[in-house]
Amino acid sequence: MSHFMLFFAILHAILAVALGDSLRDSISLLRIKSELVDPAGVLDNWSPRAHICSWNGLSCSDDQIHIFGLNLSGSGLSGSIPRELWQLTSIETLDLSSNSLTGPLPPELQQLQNLETLLLYSNFLSGEIPPEVGLLKNLQVLRIGDNLLSGAITPSIGNLTELRVLGLAYCQLNGSIPVDIGNLKHLISLDLQNNSLSGLIPEEIHGCEELQNFAASNNMLEGDIPSSIGSLKLLQILNLANNSLSGSIPVVLSQLTNLKYMNFLGNRLNGDIPLELNQLVQLEMLDLSQNNLSGSIHLLSTQLKNLEALVLSDNALTGSIPRNFCLRNSNLRQLLLARNKLTGRFPLEVLSCYSLQQLDLSDNSFGGELPAALDKLENLIDLVLNNNSFTGTLPPEIGNMSYLENLYLFGNMITGGIPVEIGKLQRLKTIYLYDNQMSGSIPIELTNCSDLTGIDFFGNHFTGPIPATIGNLKNLVLLQLRQNGLSGPIPPSLGYCRSLQLLALADNKLTGTLPPTFRFISQLSTITLYNNSFEGPLPSSLFLLKNLKIINFSHNRFSGTIFPLSGSNSLTAVDLTNNSFSGSIPSRLSMCRNLSRLRLAHNHLTGTIPSEFGQLTQLNFLDLSYNNLTGEVPPQLSSCKRVEHLLLSDNQFRGTIPPWLGSLQELGELDFSSNNFHGTVPAELGKCSNLLKLSLHGNSLSNMIPEEIGNLTSLNVLNLQRNNFSGSISSTIRQCKKLYELRLSENFLTGLIPFELGELTELQVILDLSKNLFSGEIPSSLGNLMKLERLNLSSNQLQGEVPVSLGKLTSLHMLNLSNNHLQGQIPSTFSGFPLSSFLRNDKLCGPPLAKCLESQGQRKKHLSDAAVTGITVAIVLTSTVICLVMLYIMLRMWCKWRKVSISNLDGGGAEYKREEEKWGLGNEKKRPGEYWKVESVAEMQQQHAFYTSK
């Protein structure tokens, strides 16, 4: 290398004397060539054997002595800018744009004092703009944008008084726009787009008197738009989009009579749109969208005769479109007023804008019927009227809009059918009519629109079959017919829509089997058929659909194996819930490494969970509940670290609850209920800190509930009922502050009901501790559960009174305290609950049970000794009187019996008859109201004994 450099030095010295500047430049250029990487060989002819002026990219003076220009734009060069470049002092134009140059801008560029044009844009230059650039006094064009330049814009740029073009766009510049920019009186174009510039736009910009293009979009500029911009009389382009500018639009901008392009999109401008903007007669494009502008629209294309695009979307504009908005000779091609607060019927004034190609009135409050004269907009390509309140039918005249490509009418209240004239729109690409109230059948004429790529009729009332000729739509990508009343089978011709990617036929009344022609829809990625009446086995040819990502066949009557759906390795979601699928779960599904949702519940699947499922590391939702699956939970599932929902309920799984579940840190729902699991609940479950629902009911789990359950501080639902748990409830349950459902019934839990349960103030759905062996009193702290709706403590061994604090549970609508040993007064607030809520307790009283009576002991406690003596004497005297009366009655009866006996002996039958009548012992019938007869003294004694014993 040293010999090479020495050779160049000697050669340079010899040639400098002999040949002057051109030879010196050639030596510098050869050094430049040696430092640049030139994969395309653009510099191959840079050789001493050829004259320098014939070298690629060079421009020489007429006498071929001086180099005036070097243009290597787009040559694929890489490396840093060679320092020898600055020795080309005669150069006036340097263009190294669109290469892959790296490194900083060397400060030595100040040596190029003759430089008028410097183009270094579209490279990978980095670092700050050197202040030395301000020494290039003759510079007229400086374009160094689309690089990795950072830092602030050097104020020395203000020294380039001859500058006409300054391009610093698409860099990483920050800081503010220097006020020195106002010194550039000859500046025509100032491009600062796509940087991170902040602060205010300097008022001094008015010094750029010849400015025609000012673009500073996609920065972080703030404050008001300076009114001094209104003095830039030659300005044609003003682009300040996507900043944080605020305040109102300056009225003085109406003085920019040469302005053709004004873009204030995406700022924070407010207030009305100035009426004076109608004076900008040269204006071709005005975009004020995505601001906070309010008031009415005053802009008229009748005055803005050159206006081609008016974009006012995403503001808060009100009112309607002015009546004299358009004239027949209007040039307006684009009118975008979406997402405002405009009202009224469809603006008929727009129908005079015959040149319109795009009309967007979406997301406003327009109403009324669509006018039949819509076809006056004969050049319209996009008709976007979605999310308004349009009513009535779709006018058949729409079929005359022969250039129409996109028809968006979704989110209105349009009724009636689709006119058959729609089939005349040969250029139609998308038709979105979803979320309306349309009805009738889908016209077969629609399938004449052979360019259609998207059909979305979701959420209407269409009936009848899917057109049999749907297969004519060879370019169809989206077919969304969900939530209608369509019936019949899927037409086999649908299989010939080979470009179809999304097929949504869910929520209809479709029947039959899937056509075998589905195998031809090789691009299909999403298919949803849920909530229909499809039946039969799946065609085996579905296995050929290798691009499937989302499958939802749930809530149908499909049967047979699910293997045909396992052909795609791209599956991300599969839902086959509520069908009649049988057989085993294909282990091949484990090849779908992006599978996140697998739902196979409510089928007749058998066999075990494939151990290969451990390879599904993206799995988030696994639901295999309500099948006939057997075996143990494979330990390989412990590799599914992203799983949030693991639902295996209502199967025949056996074994123990695996401890490795504690390693699934994302687990939010675990349901192993109604299986044959036994053993203990592993303490490791307490590590699942994100668990919201834990349901293990209906198994044979035993021993104590682990205290680590208290670590599940996010838990909402805990259901452990119908197991064999024993022991007491740990006080750590108090840590589960978010529980709103707690079910521990039908176990063998003992001990006291923890006082700490009263700290679970979010309990709402139920607290069920029934059918256990709890003893002691009901803790008064349960009165803190103000949100609780159902409380079941029945069938335990609880004692004591019902706490008065429970009466505060105003949300309670189900209460069961039956089958315990409770006593005392039931709180009065519980009187509205049924009798069954309190039955089979020892001494519980009060509504709805019998009233509580004071016991004898309580009465005695309040009586004096004299009163007690008086009561005793009264009882003795009463007893004596009763005995004397009874003795008297017996004597009388004996005497009368004796007289009767004597009378009979003497033939005294008349007296006996009178006695019979007196005692009612005759044969006549007992009259209503008479007492039952007493047959004997013995019977009278028995009756007396019965009543007095009560």
JOSULNOR-V174307 format. One record per residue. N is the residue number from 1. RES is the residue in three letters. SS is DSSP state (H for helix, E for strand, L for the rest). PHI is phi as a letter, one per 30 degrees, with the letter a starting at -180 (999 if undefined). OMEGA is omega as a letter, one per 30 degrees, with the letter a starting at -180 (NA if undefined). Layout:
N:RES:SS:PHI:OMEGA  N:RES:SS:PHI:OMEGA
This chain:
1:MET:L:999:a  2:SER:H:d:l  3:HIS:H:d:l  4:PHE:H:d:a  5:MET:H:d:l  6:LEU:H:d:l  7:PHE:H:e:a  8:PHE:H:d:a  9:ALA:H:d:a  10:ILE:H:d:a  11:LEU:H:d:a  12:HIS:H:d:a  13:ALA:H:d:a  14:ILE:H:d:a  15:LEU:H:d:l  16:ALA:H:d:l  17:VAL:H:d:a  18:ALA:H:d:a  19:LEU:H:b:l  20:GLY:L:i:a  21:ASP:H:d:a  22:SER:H:d:l  23:LEU:H:d:l  24:ARG:H:d:l  25:ASP:H:d:a  26:SER:H:d:l  27:ILE:H:d:l  28:SER:H:d:a  29:LEU:H:d:l  30:LEU:H:d:l  31:ARG:H:d:l  32:ILE:H:d:l  33:LYS:H:d:a  34:SER:H:d:a  35:GLU:H:c:a  36:LEU:L:c:l  37:VAL:E:c:a  38:ASP:E:b:a  39:PRO:L:d:a  40:ALA:L:d:l  41:GLY:L:i:a  42:VAL:L:d:a  43:LEU:L:c:a  44:ASP:L:d:a  45:ASN:L:d:l  46:TRP:L:d:a  47:SER:L:b:l  48:PRO:L:e:a  49:ARG:L:d:l  50:ALA:L:c:l  51:HIS:L:d:a  52:ILE:H:e:a  53:CYS:H:d:l  54:SER:H:c:a  55:TRP:L:d:a  56:ASN:L:e:l  57:GLY:L:i:a  58:LEU:E:c:l  59:SER:E:b:a  60:CYS:E:c:l  61:SER:L:d:a  62:ASP:L:d:a  63:ASP:L:d:l  64:GLN:L:h:l  65:ILE:L:c:a  66:HIS:L:c:l  67:ILE:E:c:l  68:PHE:E:c:a  69:GLY:E:b:l  70:LEU:E:b:a  71:ASN:E:b:l  72:LEU:L:c:a  73:SER:L:d:l  74:GLY:L:i:a  75:SER:L:c:l  76:GLY:L:i:a  77:LEU:E:d:l  78:SER:E:b:a  79:GLY:E:j:l  80:SER:E:d:l  81:ILE:L:d:a  82:PRO:L:d:a  83:ARG:H:d:l  84:GLU:H:d:a  85:LEU:H:e:a  86:TRP:H:d:l  87:GLN:H:d:l  88:LEU:L:d:a  89:THR:L:d:a  90:SER:L:d:a  91:ILE:L:d:a  92:GLU:L:c:l  93:THR:E:b:l  94:LEU:E:b:a  95:ASP:E:b:l  96:LEU:L:c:a  97:SER:L:d:l  98:SER:L:h:l  99:ASN:L:b:l  100:SER:E:b:a  101:LEU:E:d:a  102:THR:E:b:l  103:GLY:E:i:a  104:PRO:L:d:l  105:LEU:L:d:a  106:PRO:L:d:l  107:PRO:H:d:a  108:GLU:H:d:l  109:LEU:H:d:l  110:GLN:H:d:a  111:GLN:H:d:a  112:LEU:L:d:a  113:GLN:L:d:l  114:ASN:L:c:a  115:LEU:L:d:l  116:GLU:L:c:a  117:THR:E:b:l  118:LEU:E:b:a  119:LEU:E:b:l  120:LEU:L:b:a  121:TYR:L:d:l  122:SER:L:h:l  123:ASN:L:b:l  124:PHE:E:b:l  125:LEU:E:d:a  126:SER:E:b:a  127:GLY:E:i:a  128:GLU:L:c:l  129:ILE:L:d:a  130:PRO:L:d:l  131:PRO:H:d:a  132:GLU:H:d:l  133:VAL:H:d:l  134:GLY:H:d:l  135:LEU:H:c:a  136:LEU:L:d:a  137:LYS:L:d:a  138:ASN:L:c:a  139:LEU:L:d:l  140:GLN:L:c:a  141:VAL:E:b:l  142:LEU:E:b:l  143:ARG:E:b:a  144:ILE:L:b:l  145:GLY:L:d:a  146:ASP:L:h:l  147:ASN:L:b:l  148:LEU:E:c:a  149:LEU:E:d:a  150:SER:E:b:a  151:GLY:E:i:a  152:ALA:E:d:l  153:ILE:L:d:a  154:THR:L:d:l  155:PRO:H:d:a  156:SER:H:d:l  157:ILE:H:e:l  158:GLY:H:d:l  159:ASN:H:d:a  160:LEU:L:d:a  161:THR:L:d:l  162:GLU:L:c:a  163:LEU:L:d:l  164:ARG:L:c:a  165:VAL:E:b:l  166:LEU:E:b:a  167:GLY:E:c:l  168:LEU:L:b:a  169:ALA:L:d:l  170:TYR:L:h:l  171:CYS:L:b:l  172:GLN:E:b:a  173:LEU:E:d:l  174:ASN:E:b:a  175:GLY:E:i:a  176:SER:L:c:l  177:ILE:L:d:a  178:PRO:L:d:l  179:VAL:H:d:a  180:ASP:H:d:l  181:ILE:H:d:l  182:GLY:H:d:l  183:ASN:H:d:a  184:LEU:L:d:a  185:LYS:L:d:a  186:HIS:L:c:a  187:LEU:L:d:l  188:ILE:L:c:a  189:SER:E:b:l  190:LEU:E:b:a  191:ASP:E:c:a  192:LEU:L:c:a  193:GLN:L:d:l  194:ASN:L:h:l  195:ASN:L:b:l  196:SER:E:b:a  197:LEU:E:d:a  198:SER:E:b:l  199:GLY:E:i:a  200:LEU:L:c:l  201:ILE:L:d:a  202:PRO:L:d:l  203:GLU:H:e:a  204:GLU:H:d:a  205:ILE:H:d:l  206:HIS:H:d:l  207:GLY:H:d:l  208:CYS:L:d:a  209:GLU:L:d:a  210:GLU:L:c:a  211:LEU:L:d:l  212:GLN:L:c:a  213:ASN:E:b:l  214:PHE:E:b:a  215:ALA:E:b:l  216:ALA:L:b:a  217:SER:L:d:l  218:ASN:L:h:l  219:ASN:L:b:l  220:MET:E:b:l  221:LEU:E:d:a  222:GLU:E:b:a  223:GLY:E:i:a  224:ASP:E:d:l  225:ILE:L:d:a  226:PRO:L:d:l  227:SER:H:d:a  228:SER:H:d:l  229:ILE:H:d:l  230:GLY:H:d:l  231:SER:H:d:a  232:LEU:L:d:a  233:LYS:L:d:a  234:LEU:L:c:a  235:LEU:L:d:l  236:GLN:L:c:a  237:ILE:E:b:l  238:LEU:E:b:a  239:ASN:E:b:l  240:LEU:L:b:a  241:ALA:L:d:l  242:ASN:L:h:l  243:ASN:L:b:l  244:SER:E:b:a  245:LEU:E:d:a  246:SER:E:b:a  247:GLY:E:i:a  248:SER:L:c:l  249:ILE:L:d:a  250:PRO:L:d:l  251:VAL:H:d:a  252:VAL:H:d:l  253:LEU:H:d:l  254:SER:H:d:l  255:GLN:H:d:a  256:LEU:L:d:a  257:THR:L:d:l  258:ASN:L:c:a  259:LEU:L:d:l  260:LYS:L:c:a  261:TYR:E:b:l  262:MET:E:b:a  263:ASN:E:b:l  264:PHE:L:c:a  265:LEU:L:e:l  266:GLY:L:i:l  267:ASN:L:b:l  268:ARG:E:b:a  269:LEU:E:d:a  270:ASN:E:b:a  271:GLY:E:i:a  272:ASP:E:d:l  273:ILE:L:d:a  274:PRO:L:e:l  275:LEU:H:e:a  276:GLU:H:d:l  277:LEU:H:d:l  278:ASN:H:d:l  279:GLN:H:d:a  280:LEU:L:d:a  281:VAL:L:d:l  282:GLN:L:c:a  283:LEU:L:d:l  284:GLU:L:c:a  285:MET:E:b:l  286:LEU:E:b:l  287:ASP:E:b:l  288:LEU:L:c:a  289:SER:L:d:l  290:GLN:L:h:l  291:ASN:L:b:l  292:ASN:E:c:a  293:LEU:E:d:a  294:SER:E:b:a  295:GLY:E:i:a  296:SER:L:c:l  297:ILE:L:d:l  298:HIS:L:c:a  299:LEU:L:d:a  300:LEU:L:b:l  301:SER:L:d:l  302:THR:L:d:l  303:GLN:L:c:l  304:LEU:L:d:a  305:LYS:L:d:l  306:ASN:L:c:a  307:LEU:L:d:l  308:GLU:L:c:a  309:ALA:E:b:l  310:LEU:E:b:a  311:VAL:E:b:a  312:LEU:L:b:a  313:SER:L:d:l  314:ASP:L:h:l  315:ASN:L:b:l  316:ALA:E:b:a  317:LEU:E:d:a  318:THR:E:b:l  319:GLY:E:i:a  320:SER:L:b:a  321:ILE:L:d:a  322:PRO:L:e:a  323:ARG:L:d:a  324:ASN:L:c:a  325:PHE:L:d:a  326:CYS:L:b:l  327:LEU:L:c:a  328:ARG:L:d:a  329:ASN:L:c:l  330:SER:L:d:l  331:ASN:L:c:a  332:LEU:L:d:a  333:ARG:L:c:a  334:GLN:E:b:l  335:LEU:E:b:a  336:LEU:E:c:a  337:LEU:L:b:a  338:ALA:L:d:l  339:ARG:L:h:l  340:ASN:L:b:l  341:LYS:E:b:a  342:LEU:E:d:a  343:THR:E:b:l  344:GLY:E:j:l  345:ARG:E:d:l  346:PHE:L:e:a  347:PRO:L:d:a  348:LEU:H:d:l  349:GLU:H:d:a  350:VAL:H:d:a  351:LEU:H:d:l  352:SER:H:d:l  353:CYS:L:d:a  354:TYR:L:d:a  355:SER:L:d:a  356:LEU:L:e:l  357:GLN:L:c:l  358:GLN:E:b:l  359:LEU:E:b:a  360:ASP:E:b:l  361:LEU:L:c:a  362:SER:L:d:l  363:ASP:L:h:l  364:ASN:L:b:l  365:SER:E:b:l  366:PHE:E:d:l  367:GLY:E:b:a  368:GLY:E:i:a  369:GLU:E:d:l  370:LEU:L:d:a  371:PRO:L:d:l  372:ALA:H:d:a  373:ALA:H:d:l  374:LEU:H:e:a  375:ASP:H:d:l  376:LYS:H:d:l  377:LEU:L:d:a  378:GLU:L:d:l  379:ASN:L:c:a  380:LEU:L:d:l  381:ILE:L:c:a  382:ASP:E:b:l  383:LEU:E:c:a  384:VAL:E:b:a  385:LEU:L:b:a  386:ASN:L:d:l  387:ASN:L:h:l  388:ASN:L:b:l  389:SER:E:b:l  390:PHE:E:d:a  391:THR:E:b:l  392:GLY:L:i:a  393:THR:L:c:l  394:LEU:L:d:a  395:PRO:L:d:l  396:PRO:H:d:l  397:GLU:H:d:l  398:ILE:H:d:l  399:GLY:H:d:l  400:ASN:H:d:a  401:MET:L:d:a  402:SER:L:d:l  403:TYR:L:c:a  404:LEU:L:d:l  405:GLU:L:c:a  406:ASN:E:b:a  407:LEU:E:b:a  408:TYR:E:c:a  409:LEU:L:b:a  410:PHE:L:d:l  411:GLY:L:i:l  412:ASN:L:b:l  413:MET:L:b:a  414:ILE:L:d:a  415:THR:E:c:l  416:GLY:E:i:a  417:GLY:L:c:l  418:ILE:L:d:a  419:PRO:L:d:a  420:VAL:H:d:l  421:GLU:H:d:l  422:ILE:H:e:a  423:GLY:H:d:l  424:LYS:H:d:a  425:LEU:L:d:a  426:GLN:L:d:a  427:ARG:L:c:a  428:LEU:L:d:a  429:LYS:L:c:l  430:THR:E:b:l  431:ILE:E:b:a  432:TYR:E:c:a  433:LEU:L:c:a  434:TYR:L:d:a  435:ASP:L:h:l  436:ASN:L:b:l  437:GLN:E:b:a  438:MET:E:d:a  439:SER:E:b:a  440:GLY:E:i:a  441:SER:E:c:l  442:ILE:L:d:a  443:PRO:L:d:l  444:ILE:H:d:l  445:GLU:H:d:l  446:LEU:H:e:a  447:THR:H:d:l  448:ASN:H:d:a  449:CYS:L:d:a  450:SER:L:d:l  451:ASP:L:d:a  452:LEU:L:e:l  453:THR:L:c:a  454:GLY:E:b:l  455:ILE:E:b:l  456:ASP:E:b:l  457:PHE:L:c:a  458:PHE:L:e:l  459:GLY:L:i:l  460:ASN:L:b:a  461:HIS:E:b:l  462:PHE:E:d:a  463:THR:E:b:l  464:GLY:E:i:a  465:PRO:L:d:l  466:ILE:L:d:a  467:PRO:L:e:a  468:ALA:L:d:a  469:THR:L:c:a  470:ILE:H:e:a  471:GLY:H:d:l  472:ASN:H:d:a  473:LEU:L:d:a  474:LYS:L:d:a  475:ASN:L:c:a  476:LEU:L:d:l  477:VAL:L:c:a  478:LEU:E:b:l  479:LEU:E:b:a  480:GLN:E:c:a  481:LEU:L:b:a  482:ARG:L:d:l  483:GLN:L:h:l  484:ASN:L:b:l  485:GLY:E:b:a  486:LEU:E:d:a  487:SER:E:b:a  488:GLY:E:i:a  489:PRO:L:d:l  490:ILE:L:d:a  491:PRO:L:d:l  492:PRO:H:e:a  493:SER:H:d:l  494:LEU:H:e:l  495:GLY:H:d:a  496:TYR:H:c:l  497:CYS:L:d:a  498:ARG:L:d:l  499:SER:L:c:a  500:LEU:L:d:l  501:GLN:L:c:a  502:LEU:E:b:l  503:LEU:E:b:a  504:ALA:E:b:a  505:LEU:L:c:a  506:ALA:L:d:l  507:ASP:L:h:l  508:ASN:L:b:l  509:LYS:E:b:a  510:LEU:E:d:a  511:THR:E:b:l  512:GLY:E:i:a  513:THR:L:c:l  514:LEU:L:d:a  515:PRO:L:d:l  516:PRO:H:d:a  517:THR:H:d:l  518:PHE:H:e:a  519:ARG:H:d:a  520:PHE:H:d:a  521:ILE:L:d:a  522:SER:L:d:a  523:GLN:L:c:a  524:LEU:L:d:l  525:SER:L:c:a  526:THR:E:b:l  527:ILE:E:b:l  528:THR:E:b:a  529:LEU:L:b:a  530:TYR:L:d:l  531:ASN:L:h:l  532:ASN:L:b:l  533:SER:E:b:l  534:PHE:E:d:a  535:GLU:E:b:l  536:GLY:E:i:l  537:PRO:E:d:l  538:LEU:L:d:l  539:PRO:L:d:a  540:SER:H:d:a  541:SER:H:d:l  542:LEU:H:d:l  543:PHE:H:d:a  544:LEU:H:d:a  545:LEU:L:d:a  546:LYS:L:d:a  547:ASN:L:c:a  548:LEU:L:d:l  549:LYS:L:c:a  550:ILE:E:b:l  551:ILE:E:b:l  552:ASN:E:b:l  553:PHE:L:c:a  554:SER:L:d:l  555:HIS:L:h:l  556:ASN:L:b:a  557:ARG:E:b:l  558:PHE:E:d:a  559:SER:E:b:l  560:GLY:E:i:a  561:THR:L:d:l  562:ILE:L:c:a  563:PHE:H:e:a  564:PRO:H:e:a  565:LEU:H:c:a  566:SER:H:c:a  567:GLY:L:d:a  568:SER:L:c:l  569:ASN:L:d:a  570:SER:L:c:a  571:LEU:L:e:l  572:THR:L:c:a  573:ALA:E:b:l  574:VAL:E:b:l  575:ASP:E:b:a  576:LEU:L:b:a  577:THR:L:e:l  578:ASN:L:h:l  579:ASN:L:b:l  580:SER:E:b:l  581:PHE:E:d:a  582:SER:E:b:a  583:GLY:E:i:a  584:SER:L:c:l  585:ILE:L:d:a  586:PRO:L:d:l  587:SER:H:d:a  588:ARG:H:d:l  589:LEU:H:e:l  590:SER:H:d:l  591:MET:H:d:l  592:CYS:L:d:a  593:ARG:L:d:l  594:ASN:L:c:a  595:LEU:L:d:a  596:SER:L:c:a  597:ARG:E:b:l  598:LEU:E:b:a  599:ARG:E:b:a  600:LEU:L:b:a  601:ALA:L:d:l  602:HIS:L:h:l  603:ASN:L:b:l  604:HIS:E:b:a  605:LEU:E:d:a  606:THR:L:b:l  607:GLY:L:i:a  608:THR:L:c:l  609:ILE:L:d:a  610:PRO:L:e:l  611:SER:H:d:l  612:GLU:H:d:l  613:PHE:H:d:l  614:GLY:H:d:l  615:GLN:H:d:a  616:LEU:L:d:a  617:THR:L:d:l  618:GLN:L:c:a  619:LEU:L:d:a  620:ASN:L:c:a  621:PHE:E:b:l  622:LEU:E:b:a  623:ASP:E:b:l  624:LEU:L:c:a  625:SER:L:d:l  626:TYR:L:h:l  627:ASN:L:b:l  628:ASN:L:b:a  629:LEU:L:d:a  630:THR:E:b:l  631:GLY:E:i:l  632:GLU:L:c:l  633:VAL:L:d:a  634:PRO:L:d:a  635:PRO:H:d:l  636:GLN:H:d:l  637:LEU:H:d:l  638:SER:H:d:l  639:SER:H:d:a  640:CYS:L:d:a  641:LYS:L:d:a  642:ARG:L:c:a  643:VAL:L:d:l  644:GLU:L:c:a  645:HIS:E:b:l  646:LEU:E:b:a  647:LEU:E:b:a  648:LEU:L:b:a  649:SER:L:d:l  650:ASP:L:h:l  651:ASN:L:b:l  652:GLN:E:b:l  653:PHE:E:d:a  654:ARG:E:b:a  655:GLY:E:j:a  656:THR:E:c:l  657:ILE:L:d:a  658:PRO:L:d:l  659:PRO:H:d:a  660:TRP:H:d:l  661:LEU:H:e:l  662:GLY:H:d:l  663:SER:H:d:a  664:LEU:L:d:a  665:GLN:L:d:l  666:GLU:L:c:a  667:LEU:L:d:l  668:GLY:L:c:a  669:GLU:E:b:l  670:LEU:E:b:a  671:ASP:E:b:l  672:PHE:L:c:a  673:SER:L:d:l  674:SER:L:h:l  675:ASN:L:b:a  676:ASN:E:c:l  677:PHE:E:d:l  678:HIS:E:b:a  679:GLY:E:i:a  680:THR:L:c:l  681:VAL:L:d:a  682:PRO:L:d:l  683:ALA:H:d:a  684:GLU:H:d:l  685:LEU:H:e:l  686:GLY:H:d:l  687:LYS:H:d:a  688:CYS:L:d:a  689:SER:L:d:a  690:ASN:L:c:a  691:LEU:L:d:l  692:LEU:L:c:a  693:LYS:E:b:l  694:LEU:E:b:a  695:SER:E:b:a  696:LEU:L:b:a  697:HIS:L:d:l  698:GLY:L:i:l  699:ASN:L:b:l  700:SER:E:b:a  701:LEU:E:d:a  702:SER:E:b:a  703:ASN:E:i:a  704:MET:L:d:l  705:ILE:L:d:a  706:PRO:L:d:l  707:GLU:H:d:l  708:GLU:H:d:l  709:ILE:H:e:l  710:GLY:H:d:l  711:ASN:H:d:a  712:LEU:L:d:a  713:THR:L:d:l  714:SER:L:c:a  715:LEU:L:d:l  716:ASN:L:c:a  717:VAL:E:b:l  718:LEU:E:b:a  719:ASN:E:b:a  720:LEU:L:b:a  721:GLN:L:d:l  722:ARG:L:h:l  723:ASN:L:b:l  724:ASN:E:b:a  725:PHE:E:d:l  726:SER:E:b:a  727:GLY:E:i:a  728:SER:L:c:l  729:ILE:L:d:a  730:SER:L:d:l  731:SER:H:d:l  732:THR:H:d:l  733:ILE:H:e:a  734:ARG:H:d:a  735:GLN:H:d:a  736:CYS:L:d:a  737:LYS:L:d:a  738:LYS:L:c:l  739:LEU:L:d:l  740:TYR:L:b:l  741:GLU:E:b:a  742:LEU:E:b:a  743:ARG:E:b:l  744:LEU:L:b:a  745:SER:L:d:l  746:GLU:L:h:l  747:ASN:L:b:l  748:PHE:E:b:a  749:LEU:E:d:a  750:THR:E:b:l  751:GLY:E:i:a  752:LEU:E:d:l  753:ILE:L:d:a  754:PRO:L:e:l  755:PHE:H:e:a  756:GLU:H:d:l  757:LEU:H:e:l  758:GLY:H:d:l  759:GLU:H:d:a  760:LEU:L:d:a  761:THR:L:d:l  762:GLU:L:c:l  763:LEU:L:e:a  764:GLN:L:b:a  765:VAL:L:d:a  766:ILE:E:a:l  767:LEU:E:b:a  768:ASP:E:b:l  769:LEU:L:c:a  770:SER:L:d:l  771:LYS:L:h:l  772:ASN:L:b:a  773:LEU:E:b:a  774:PHE:E:d:l  775:SER:E:b:a  776:GLY:E:i:a  777:GLU:E:c:l  778:ILE:L:d:a  779:PRO:L:d:l  780:SER:H:d:a  781:SER:H:d:l  782:LEU:H:d:l  783:GLY:H:d:l  784:ASN:H:d:a  785:LEU:L:d:a  786:MET:L:d:a  787:LYS:L:c:a  788:LEU:L:d:a  789:GLU:L:c:a  790:ARG:E:b:l  791:LEU:E:b:a  792:ASN:E:b:l  793:LEU:L:c:a  794:SER:L:d:l  795:SER:L:h:l  796:ASN:L:b:l  797:GLN:E:b:a  798:LEU:E:d:a  799:GLN:E:b:l  800:GLY:E:i:a  801:GLU:E:d:l  802:VAL:L:d:a  803:PRO:L:e:l  804:VAL:H:e:a  805:SER:H:d:l  806:LEU:H:d:l  807:GLY:H:d:l  808:LYS:H:d:a  809:LEU:L:d:a  810:THR:L:d:l  811:SER:L:d:a  812:LEU:L:d:l  813:HIS:L:b:l  814:MET:E:b:a  815:LEU:E:b:l  816:ASN:E:b:l  817:LEU:L:c:a  818:SER:L:d:l  819:ASN:L:h:l  820:ASN:L:b:l  821:HIS:E:b:a  822:LEU:E:d:a  823:GLN:E:b:l  824:GLY:E:i:a  825:GLN:E:d:l  826:ILE:L:d:l  827:PRO:L:e:a  828:SER:H:d:a  829:THR:H:d:a  830:PHE:H:c:a  831:SER:L:d:a  832:GLY:L:d:l  833:PHE:L:d:a  834:PRO:L:d:a  835:LEU:H:e:a  836:SER:H:d:a  837:SER:H:d:a  838:PHE:L:b:a  839:LEU:L:d:l  840:ARG:L:h:l  841:ASN:L:c:a  842:ASP:L:d:a  843:LYS:E:b:a  844:LEU:E:d:a  845:CYS:E:b:a  846:GLY:L:j:a  847:PRO:L:e:g  848:PRO:L:d:l  849:LEU:L:d:l  850:ALA:L:d:l  851:LYS:L:d:l  852:CYS:L:d:l  853:LEU:L:c:l  854:GLU:L:d:a  855:SER:L:d:l  856:GLN:H:d:l  857:GLY:H:d:l  858:GLN:H:d:a  859:ARG:H:d:a  860:LYS:H:d:a  861:LYS:L:d:a  862:HIS:L:c:a  863:LEU:L:c:l  864:SER:L:d:l  865:ASP:H:d:l  866:ALA:H:d:l  867:ALA:H:d:l  868:VAL:H:d:l  869:THR:H:d:l  870:GLY:H:d:a  871:ILE:H:d:a  872:THR:H:d:l  873:VAL:H:d:a  874:ALA:H:d:a  875:ILE:H:d:a  876:VAL:H:d:a  877:LEU:H:d:a  878:THR:H:d:l  879:SER:H:d:l  880:THR:H:d:a  881:VAL:H:d:a  882:ILE:H:d:a  883:CYS:H:d:l  884:LEU:H:d:l  885:VAL:H:d:a  886:MET:H:d:a  887:LEU:H:d:l  888:TYR:H:e:a  889:ILE:H:d:a  890:MET:H:d:l  891:LEU:H:d:l  892:ARG:H:e:a  893:MET:H:d:l  894:TRP:H:d:a  895:CYS:H:d:a  896:LYS:H:d:l  897:TRP:H:d:a  898:ARG:H:d:l  899:LYS:H:d:l  900:VAL:H:d:a  901:SER:H:d:l  902:ILE:H:d:a  903:SER:H:d:l  904:ASN:H:d:l  905:LEU:H:d:a  906:ASP:H:c:a  907:GLY:L:i:l  908:GLY:L:d:a  909:GLY:H:d:a  910:ALA:H:d:l  911:GLU:H:d:l  912:TYR:H:d:l  913:LYS:H:d:l  914:ARG:H:d:l  915:GLU:H:d:l  916:GLU:H:d:l  917:GLU:H:d:a  918:LYS:H:d:a  919:TRP:H:c:l  920:GLY:L:i:a  921:LEU:L:c:a  922:GLY:L:d:a  923:ASN:L:c:a  924:GLU:L:d:a  925:LYS:L:d:l  926:LYS:L:d:a  927:ARG:L:d:l  928:PRO:L:e:l  929:GLY:L:j:l  930:GLU:L:d:l  931:TYR:L:d:l  932:TRP:L:d:a  933:LYS:L:d:l  934:VAL:L:c:a  935:GLU:L:d:a  936:SER:L:a:l  937:VAL:H:d:l  938:ALA:H:d:l  939:GLU:H:d:l  940:MET:H:d:l  941:GLN:H:d:l  942:GLN:H:d:l  943:GLN:H:d:l  944:HIS:H:d:l  945:ALA:H:d:a  946:PHE:H:d:a  947:TYR:H:d:a  948:THR:H:d:l  949:SER:H:d:a  950:LYS:L:d:NA
